[in-house]
Amino acid sequence: MRDLRILFMGTPEFATATLTKILDEGYKVVGIITAPDRPAGRGRKLQESDVKKYAVSKGLTVLQPTNLKNEDFLSELKALNANLQIVVAFRMLPKAVWAMPEFGTFNLHASLLPDYRGAAPINWAIINGETETGATTFFIDDKIDTGEIILQKKTDITESDTAGTLHDRLMYLGADLVVETVRHIEKGQVSTEKQKNTSSSKIAHKIHRETCEIEWSDSLETIHNKIRGLSPYPTAWTTLVNGGEKIPLKIYGASKEKTTHQEHTGKVLGDGKTLKIAVKNGFIHLLGIQLPGKRKMKAQDLLNGFNFEENAMVT
């Protein structure tokens, strides 16, 4: 059995779940690398990453470099004497960092690589209507998400899943997978598999605001998947045209009704209980929404105090 000295790199809650699992299993963590504190909120107060908060509560050494190639940082990193590095939801590493430890540096990615390499694998799996995804551990190399695969675990994507529910499921599935990977490395029993090339349709590109705008000319299934895949963040949106007013509208939740009808695509229909949008092969029922400057609300609550014109549309 190898005596492992682990250095962990990560920033958000997704990474904290894995760090927690590693410590709970009794492994020695010699240090943490996480993002620098950043201003956030209306007061622009400095906010610590979720990983840093947890690491500090456990008395762990925390490094927050702004430049991963800085010689002083590299010296600090080497002094921690880690022989295995684990990366979960961090940033691309220079070779000087990932090649440093004796037993390598491996990453947890929230997809079944080589599918959905990139920044937003959870979102795109749902947006693209996948029925299965998973998590992968792989050794880091000099490209993004291309290293040799160590282990993978699968999970189903249901029609009721959102990016939020799938994120949480993969967060814990991934934590278990990381610990399983560490055990293999500890025993010197790691076997890897080279990744095959993947088509461009399976790339998890970074999501921008324009990515989140709903195209109401799309199919019922495509629109429903997009809303699910962007909920609760960064959130699908549209423009409500109500009389002479154009109002940005965020959509957090929706259901679909497949049916034939004679309504124009994009027409808003409300009966006092439900709020739905006509699309070419059915209706999208809005469940959770948000108007500018307002809190999230149920669509039914909006119907109680908002006057929809007869010709109200979304575009």
matplotlib code that plots the C-alpha trace (Angstrom):
import matplotlib.pyplot as plt

x = [0.0, 1.2, 1.3, -0.6, -0.2, -3.0, -3.2, -6.8, -7.8, -11.3, -13.6, -17.4, -19.8, -19.5, -15.8, -16.4, -18.5, -15.5, -13.0, -15.4, -15.5, -11.7, -11.3, -14.1, -12.3, -9.2, -6.9, -4.1, -4.7, -1.6, -3.1, -5.8, -5.6, -8.7, -9.7, -8.8, -11.5, -13.6, -16.0, -19.7, -23.1, -24.3, -21.7, -19.0, -17.6, -14.9, -16.3, -14.4, -15.0, -17.1, -14.0, -11.9, -14.6, -14.7, -10.9, -10.4, -13.0, -10.9, -7.6, -6.1, -3.4, -5.0, -3.2, -5.0, -2.7, -3.7, -0.9, -0.3, 3.1, 4.4, 7.7, 6.9, 3.6, 5.4, 7.9, 5.0, 3.3, 6.5, 7.1, 3.7, 5.3, 2.1, 2.5, -1.1, -3.1, -6.9, -8.8, -12.5, -14.1, -11.0, -9.1, -6.7, -3.3, 0.2, 2.4, 4.7, 1.7, 0.1, 3.3, 4.7, 3.5, 4.9, 1.5, 0.1, -2.8, -6.3, -9.5, -13.2, -15.4, -19.2, -19.8, -19.0, -15.8, -15.1, -18.6, -19.2, -15.7, -15.8, -17.2, -20.8, -21.3, -24.3, -26.3, -25.6, -26.4, -30.0, -30.3, -29.4, -32.0, -29.6, -31.1, -27.8, -24.7, -22.2, -18.8, -15.3, -11.9, -8.9, -5.2, -4.6, -2.5, -1.7, -5.2, -8.6, -10.5, -8.5, -6.3, -6.5, -9.6, -9.3, -12.9, -16.5, -19.9, -23.2, -26.6, -29.9, -31.3, -35.1, -37.6, -38.1, -34.4, -33.0, -29.4, -29.8, -31.0, -28.5, -25.7, -26.5, -26.7, -23.4, -21.8, -22.2, -21.7, -18.5, -17.2, -17.6, -15.8, -12.9, -12.5, -12.7, -10.0, -7.8, -8.1, -6.9, -3.9, -3.2, -3.0, -1.0, -3.8, -4.6, -5.3, -6.3, -8.0, -7.2, -10.1, -11.5, -12.4, -15.9, -18.1, -18.6, -22.3, -21.0, -18.9, -20.0, -19.3, -19.4, -22.9, -23.5, -26.6, -27.5, -27.3, -30.1, -32.6, -35.5, -36.3, -40.1, -39.9, -38.1, -39.9, -41.7, -39.1, -36.2, -37.7, -38.5, -35.0, -33.4, -35.5, -34.5, -30.9, -30.5, -32.4, -31.7, -28.6, -27.9, -31.7, -33.6, -35.1, -37.5, -39.1, -42.7, -44.5, -47.6, -49.4, -46.7, -44.4, -41.4, -40.4, -37.5, -38.8, -36.7, -38.1, -37.0, -39.5, -41.8, -43.8, -44.8, -48.1, -47.9, -51.1, -52.3, -53.8, -54.4, -52.7, -49.8, -46.3, -45.4, -48.9, -49.4, -52.4, -53.6, -56.9, -56.4, -54.8, -52.2, -49.9, -48.8, -47.0, -48.1, -45.4, -45.7, -46.5, -48.0, -47.8, -45.1, -46.6, -44.7, -44.2, -41.4, -40.7, -39.0, -39.7, -37.1, -36.4, -38.7, -38.2, -38.8, -42.4, -44.8, -46.5, -49.9, -48.9, -48.2, -51.7, -53.2, -51.7, -50.6, -52.8, -52.1, -53.3, -55.3, -52.4, -49.6, -46.7, -43.2, -40.4]
y = [0.0, 3.5, 6.2, 8.9, 12.7, 14.4, 17.9, 18.9, 21.6, 22.9, 25.9, 25.4, 23.2, 20.5, 20.1, 20.4, 17.2, 15.3, 16.9, 16.0, 12.4, 12.1, 13.4, 11.2, 8.2, 9.1, 10.1, 12.7, 16.0, 18.2, 21.2, 22.9, 25.1, 27.2, 30.4, 33.8, 35.6, 37.6, 40.6, 39.7, 41.0, 44.6, 45.5, 43.9, 42.2, 39.6, 36.2, 33.0, 29.9, 27.1, 24.8, 27.4, 27.8, 24.1, 23.7, 26.5, 24.8, 21.7, 23.5, 22.7, 24.7, 26.8, 28.4, 30.9, 31.7, 34.1, 32.8, 29.0, 29.5, 31.9, 30.6, 31.5, 29.5, 26.6, 26.6, 26.6, 23.8, 21.7, 22.2, 20.6, 17.4, 15.9, 12.7, 12.8, 15.7, 15.7, 18.3, 18.9, 22.0, 24.1, 25.6, 24.4, 23.5, 24.2, 21.2, 22.5, 21.8, 18.6, 16.8, 17.5, 14.6, 11.1, 9.4, 12.0, 14.4, 13.3, 15.2, 14.5, 15.5, 15.4, 13.5, 10.2, 11.3, 11.7, 13.1, 16.6, 17.8, 21.4, 23.9, 22.9, 19.1, 18.9, 21.6, 20.3, 16.7, 17.8, 20.5, 17.9, 15.4, 12.7, 10.0, 8.9, 10.7, 10.1, 11.0, 10.2, 10.3, 10.8, 11.7, 15.3, 16.0, 19.2, 19.5, 20.0, 16.9, 14.6, 12.5, 8.7, 7.5, 5.8, 5.1, 6.0, 5.7, 6.2, 7.7, 8.0, 11.4, 11.5, 13.8, 15.5, 16.2, 19.8, 20.9, 21.5, 18.0, 16.3, 18.5, 17.3, 13.6, 13.8, 15.7, 12.7, 10.1, 11.9, 12.0, 8.2, 7.8, 9.9, 7.8, 4.6, 6.0, 7.0, 3.4, 2.0, 4.4, 3.6, -0.1, 0.5, -1.1, 1.6, 0.7, 3.5, 3.7, 6.3, 8.5, 8.3, 11.4, 12.9, 14.8, 18.6, 17.9, 16.4, 19.4, 21.2, 24.7, 27.6, 28.9, 32.6, 34.8, 34.3, 30.5, 30.8, 32.6, 30.4, 29.9, 29.3, 28.0, 24.9, 21.7, 21.1, 18.7, 21.0, 23.9, 21.8, 20.3, 23.8, 25.1, 22.0, 22.2, 25.8, 25.6, 26.9, 28.5, 30.3, 30.2, 30.2, 33.5, 35.0, 38.4, 38.8, 41.2, 42.4, 45.3, 47.8, 46.6, 44.2, 42.5, 40.1, 36.9, 34.2, 30.7, 28.3, 25.5, 24.2, 21.1, 20.1, 19.1, 17.4, 18.1, 19.6, 23.2, 26.2, 28.8, 30.9, 29.9, 32.0, 33.0, 33.4, 31.7, 32.0, 30.7, 32.0, 28.7, 27.9, 29.9, 28.3, 29.1, 27.7, 25.9, 24.0, 20.5, 21.4, 23.8, 24.7, 25.2, 27.8, 26.8, 29.0, 32.5, 35.8, 39.3, 42.0, 43.3, 40.7, 37.4, 34.0, 33.1, 30.4, 31.2, 30.9, 33.7, 36.0, 35.3, 36.8, 40.2, 40.6, 41.7, 39.8, 41.4, 39.4, 39.4, 38.7, 36.8, 35.6, 36.2]
z = [0.0, -0.9, 1.7, -0.1, 0.6, -1.3, -2.5, -3.5, -6.0, -6.3, -5.8, -5.7, -3.6, -6.2, -5.2, -1.4, -1.5, -2.8, -0.3, 2.5, 1.3, 1.0, 4.6, 5.9, 4.4, 6.5, 3.7, 4.5, 2.7, 2.9, 1.3, -0.7, -3.8, -4.5, -6.3, -4.7, -2.7, -5.0, -4.5, -4.8, -4.0, -3.8, -1.2, -3.3, -0.2, -0.6, -0.7, 0.0, -2.2, -0.8, -0.7, 1.2, 3.9, 4.4, 4.3, 6.9, 9.2, 9.0, 9.7, 6.3, 4.5, 1.8, -1.2, -3.5, -6.4, -9.1, -11.3, -11.4, -13.1, -10.5, -9.1, -5.5, -5.7, -7.3, -4.5, -1.9, -3.8, -3.9, -0.2, 0.6, -0.6, -2.1, -4.1, -5.6, -6.8, -7.2, -9.2, -9.0, -10.7, -10.9, -13.8, -16.4, -14.9, -16.4, -16.7, -14.0, -11.6, -12.9, -13.6, -10.1, -7.9, -8.1, -8.6, -11.0, -11.0, -11.8, -12.4, -11.8, -14.8, -14.7, -17.9, -19.6, -21.4, -24.2, -24.5, -23.2, -22.7, -21.6, -19.2, -18.8, -19.2, -16.9, -18.7, -22.2, -21.4, -20.5, -23.2, -25.8, -24.5, -23.2, -21.1, -19.5, -18.2, -15.5, -14.0, -15.1, -13.4, -15.7, -15.5, -16.6, -19.7, -21.6, -23.2, -21.7, -20.6, -22.9, -20.5, -20.0, -18.3, -14.9, -13.8, -14.9, -13.3, -15.0, -13.9, -15.7, -16.7, -16.1, -17.7, -14.4, -13.9, -14.1, -14.2, -10.5, -9.5, -11.9, -10.5, -6.9, -7.9, -9.8, -7.0, -4.6, -7.3, -8.3, -4.7, -4.4, -7.8, -6.6, -3.5, -5.5, -7.8, -4.8, -3.5, -6.9, -6.8, -3.2, -4.1, -7.3, -9.3, -11.8, -15.4, -17.8, -21.2, -23.9, -24.9, -28.4, -30.4, -30.0, -32.5, -32.1, -31.1, -27.8, -26.7, -23.5, -24.6, -22.0, -21.8, -22.6, -22.2, -25.9, -25.4, -22.8, -25.0, -26.0, -29.7, -29.7, -33.2, -31.9, -31.1, -27.8, -26.6, -27.5, -25.6, -22.6, -22.5, -22.7, -19.8, -17.7, -18.7, -17.7, -14.4, -11.8, -13.4, -15.6, -16.5, -19.8, -20.8, -23.3, -24.1, -23.2, -25.5, -23.7, -25.4, -26.2, -23.5, -23.9, -20.7, -20.1, -18.5, -16.8, -16.8, -14.1, -14.5, -17.1, -18.2, -21.7, -23.2, -26.6, -28.6, -31.8, -31.8, -34.0, -31.9, -33.3, -32.1, -29.1, -28.0, -24.3, -22.9, -19.3, -17.7, -14.2, -13.1, -15.7, -17.9, -21.2, -24.4, -27.8, -29.8, -33.0, -31.5, -28.1, -25.2, -22.7, -19.3, -17.3, -13.6, -12.2, -13.5, -12.6, -13.8, -13.8, -10.2, -8.7, -6.8, -8.4, -8.3, -9.4, -12.7, -11.0, -8.6, -11.6, -13.0, -9.8, -10.3, -13.9, -16.7, -20.0, -23.1, -25.6, -28.1, -25.5, -27.1, -26.3, -28.8]

ax = plt.figure().add_subplot(projection="3d")
ax.plot(x, y, z, "-o")
ax.set_aspect("equal")
plt.show()
